[in-house]
């Protein structure tokens, strides 16, 4: 049965580095999606919206466009003639993370340029900003640009996959000769603690990815414990699309007793959450 145009919603998430957009049906199933780099927030929002509208054959959908993210404040009151309704970013993160994970509660970790951590309960009706860390994808790019002279994320990830972080990181075993408490001997004791002028570019890249991912994993695990959500940690955001980053975050979380899940379409959590929140409020 064809979906009616009026039953479709659009959510936009305008982040510091990338903008994401989703077209969803009345059941909040993602029908189409786009990610574009942010140069000018309004221009990129218009581009994504235009592409999503073309999916509808040029027809205009009823209601408003749900927008979230730091760049949403630059969008004005309408885009391509459609009204803009801003959704609180924390609420969008929490609601979107639960929708992607198919759960009613969880600790949602939004890993992008930086990292925000949100506790969500009752299917997203209750959302609380727990904490976060300024460490994220921006940290990987910034350090790599300065140390390695490389700023392309995919190139850096490929370099990191070829490198060995143990060649630049000090492990617990390096320092004390064995495990300490719950921490095994091969766990990192000091990120980049063995870095030298002779370290290879691949090993340095691996160490940078390790540092950022482990930091997010530890903060997420501690936050989950504080919120009683150790069994439901949901990692979202563009950084989570990296299999290397996601693997390290999950391994680090398990070390401290957290069960971490990275859902499909993790990078669209905030855009999906924005559309869902606005629909719940009856604006769409």
Helices and strands as residue ranges (DSSP letters): G 5-7, E 9-14, E 18-24, E 30-37, H 41-54, E 65-68, G 70-74, E 78-79, E 82-86, H 89-101, E 106-111, E 115-121, G 122-124, E 126-133, H 137-147, H 153-162, G 165-167, E 170-171, H 172-176, E 188-190, H 201-227, E 233-236, G 238-241, H 243-255, E 260-261, G 266-268, H 269-280
